[in-house]
Amino acid sequence: MSSRTATRKTKKEKPSLMYWKEGFFDYQTLFITIVLVVFGVMMVYSASSYRAVMDGSPDYYYALKQGGIALGGFAVMYILSGINYKHYINIALVAMAAALLGCAAVLIMGVASHGAVRWITIGGIAVQPSEFLKPAIIVFVARVCTLQEEWLENFKELGKVLAIPLVGVVLVAKENLSTGIVCFGTAAIIIFVAAKDVKPIFCWCILGVLGGILLIALEGYRGGRIEAWLSPETSEKGYQTMQSLYAIGSGGLFGKGLGNSIQKTGFLPESHNDMIFSVVCEELGLFGALAVMALFVMLLFRFKYIADNSPNKFAAYMVVGVMAQIAIQLIINIGVVTNTLPPTGVTLPFISYGGSSILATLIEIGLVLSVSRQIKPYE
């Protein structure tokens, strides 16, 4: 009888695969996410309608695509939120391997767009593997920091933690340095939170900065972006920056009104992609821009709450990784739009046009909500 009882207890201790009706569900995170995504589709429509018509498509062409992918992303997010987060530690290696293969495939059979090779075509659909490297790195680094904590205290051993993510960063940085920076920064912040001694990760960050400088020096066009940042008025590559600043300045306090942007009508390149925040500023003014940033701050605080109340280290590190990645990307995108940082191609999470970007971000939200289901807020 005692052996049977022990067997039953052992079975009960194994984590269930799904828990649809168990635990706490963070509806605040879900609500903020829905608001940001819906607002993003609305702004994509406003910012892309002129270009769509000029291309011979209906004015809602880009918004319809973005909305369709977002709906699929919400379905994926909901499924991931219902999976017991403890199982993600077991698939971290598989997810990382798949992401690395996708990034390597770009170098072999990548499709060029706007002068950069970042996409591969699968069944006629363009996919950007570097976007899916972000959640893969988050889960992988969270796993290693949980299972091999002793590696974080030594510079050489920490190299083992960073070795595989650095392969992905190098593969991505060749054509997309900004995304490489986001990936490396996300991994570094997870390790910073997990490590007792932060000196080793600071040393690796210094090496990362030196590597970024080397990549800028090796590619002449990246040096031109530095020049455009410092002197946009006189630089040959400062046109986009100047148009972005014109859009922001002309928006004033309350903006010109939704849909009334002038810069999106052929003046501002990538108005519905990387530079969409400048259209937000032009149409909705400073008030609208601050409201958008407030939503992101609220979302980041929800992540902090979930991380602080996570049931174990792996869950906390995973949520910290999502929080870090979205925060870094938000800072870089707004910094570029306002000419605080050099021009680079980083999307504004949830809002910029891009199927791979919105899908990868909603996958990350699914991971966070999966952890939130294990929180017991009243204890």
ZIVEN-V766206 format. One record per residue. N is the residue number from 0. BURIAL is 1 if it has 16 or more other ideal C-beta (glycine too) atoms within 10 Angstrom, else 0. D_FIRST is the distance of its C-alpha to the first C-alpha in whole Angstrom. Layout:
# ZIVEN-V766206
[[N/BURIAL/D_FIRST] [N/BURIAL/D_FIRST]]
This chain:
# ZIVEN-V766206
[[0/0/0] [1/0/4] [2/0/5] [3/0/5] [4/0/6] [5/0/9] [6/0/10] [7/0/11] [8/0/12] [9/0/14] [10/0/15] [11/0/17] [12/0/19] [13/0/21] [14/0/24] [15/0/25] [16/0/28] [17/0/30] [18/1/30] [19/0/33] [20/0/32] [21/0/30] [22/1/32] [23/0/36] [24/1/38] [25/1/42] [26/0/44] [27/0/47] [28/1/47] [29/1/46] [30/0/50] [31/1/52] [32/1/51] [33/0/52] [34/0/55] [35/1/56] [36/1/55] [37/0/57] [38/1/60] [39/1/60] [40/1/61] [41/1/63] [42/1/65] [43/1/65] [44/1/66] [45/1/69] [46/1/70] [47/1/69] [48/1/71] [49/1/75] [50/1/74] [51/1/72] [52/0/75] [53/0/77] [54/0/75] [55/0/75] [56/0/72] [57/0/71] [58/0/71] [59/1/67] [60/1/67] [61/1/65] [62/1/63] [63/1/62] [64/1/60] [65/1/59] [66/1/57] [67/0/56] [68/1/54] [69/1/53] [70/0/51] [71/0/49] [72/1/49] [73/1/47] [74/0/45] [75/0/44] [76/1/43] [77/0/41] [78/0/39] [79/1/38] [80/1/38] [81/1/35] [82/1/33] [83/1/31] [84/1/33] [85/1/30] [86/0/31] [87/1/35] [88/1/34] [89/0/33] [90/0/36] [91/1/39] [92/0/40] [93/0/40] [94/1/42] [95/1/44] [96/0/45] [97/0/46] [98/1/48] [99/1/50] [100/0/51] [101/1/52] [102/1/54] [103/0/55] [104/0/56] [105/1/59] [106/0/61] [107/0/61] [108/0/62] [109/1/62] [110/0/64] [111/0/67] [112/0/68] [113/0/70] [114/0/71] [115/0/67] [116/0/64] [117/1/61] [118/1/60] [119/1/59] [120/0/59] [121/0/56] [122/0/57] [123/0/60] [124/0/58] [125/0/59] [126/1/56] [127/1/56] [128/1/53] [129/1/54] [130/1/53] [131/1/50] [132/1/50] [133/1/49] [134/1/46] [135/1/45] [136/1/46] [137/1/44] [138/1/41] [139/1/41] [140/1/43] [141/1/40] [142/1/38] [143/1/39] [144/1/40] [145/1/36] [146/0/35] [147/0/38] [148/0/40] [149/0/41] [150/1/44] [151/1/45] [152/0/47] [153/0/49] [154/0/52] [155/0/51] [156/0/47] [157/1/48] [158/0/50] [159/0/47] [160/1/45] [161/1/49] [162/0/50] [163/1/48] [164/1/49] [165/1/53] [166/0/53] [167/1/52] [168/1/55] [169/0/58] [170/1/57] [171/1/58] [172/1/60] [173/1/63] [174/1/64] [175/1/62] [176/1/62] [177/1/61] [178/1/58] [179/1/57] [180/1/58] [181/1/56] [182/1/53] [183/1/54] [184/1/54] [185/1/51] [186/1/49] [187/1/51] [188/1/50] [189/1/46] [190/1/46] [191/0/49] [192/1/46] [193/1/43] [194/1/45] [195/0/46] [196/0/49] [197/0/51] [198/0/54] [199/1/53] [200/1/52] [201/0/56] [202/0/57] [203/1/56] [204/1/57] [205/0/60] [206/0/60] [207/1/59] [208/0/62] [209/0/64] [210/1/63] [211/1/64] [212/0/67] [213/0/68] [214/1/67] [215/1/69] [216/0/72] [217/0/71] [218/0/71] [219/0/75] [220/0/74] [221/1/71] [222/0/74] [223/1/76] [224/1/73] [225/0/74] [226/0/78] [227/1/77] [228/1/75] [229/0/77] [230/0/80] [231/1/79] [232/0/83] [233/0/85] [234/1/82] [235/0/82] [236/1/78] [237/1/78] [238/0/79] [239/1/75] [240/1/75] [241/1/78] [242/1/77] [243/1/74] [244/1/76] [245/1/79] [246/1/76] [247/1/74] [248/0/78] [249/1/79] [250/1/76] [251/0/77] [252/0/75] [253/0/74] [254/1/74] [255/1/77] [256/0/74] [257/0/71] [258/0/73] [259/0/76] [260/1/76] [261/0/79] [262/1/77] [263/1/75] [264/0/78] [265/0/78] [266/1/79] [267/1/75] [268/0/73] [269/1/70] [270/1/70] [271/1/67] [272/1/65] [273/1/65] [274/1/68] [275/1/66] [276/1/66] [277/1/70] [278/1/70] [279/1/68] [280/1/70] [281/1/74] [282/1/72] [283/1/70] [284/1/72] [285/0/71] [286/0/69] [287/1/67] [288/1/66] [289/0/65] [290/0/63] [291/1/61] [292/0/60] [293/0/59] [294/1/56] [295/1/55] [296/0/55] [297/0/53] [298/1/51] [299/1/51] [300/0/50] [301/1/47] [302/1/46] [303/0/46] [304/1/44] [305/1/41] [306/1/41] [307/0/41] [308/1/38] [309/1/36] [310/0/32] [311/0/33] [312/0/36] [313/1/36] [314/1/36] [315/1/39] [316/1/41] [317/1/41] [318/1/42] [319/1/45] [320/1/46] [321/1/46] [322/1/48] [323/1/50] [324/1/51] [325/1/53] [326/1/54] [327/1/56] [328/1/57] [329/1/58] [330/1/61] [331/1/62] [332/1/63] [333/1/65] [334/0/66] [335/1/68] [336/1/69] [337/1/71] [338/1/72] [339/0/70] [340/1/68] [341/1/70] [342/1/70] [343/1/66] [344/1/64] [345/1/61] [346/1/60] [347/1/60] [348/1/56] [349/1/55] [350/1/59] [351/1/61] [352/1/61] [353/1/59] [354/1/56] [355/1/54] [356/1/55] [357/1/53] [358/1/50] [359/1/49] [360/1/50] [361/1/48] [362/1/45] [363/1/45] [364/1/45] [365/1/42] [366/1/40] [367/1/41] [368/1/40] [369/1/36] [370/1/36] [371/1/37] [372/1/34] [373/1/32] [374/1/34] [375/0/34] [376/0/37] [377/0/37] [378/0/35]]
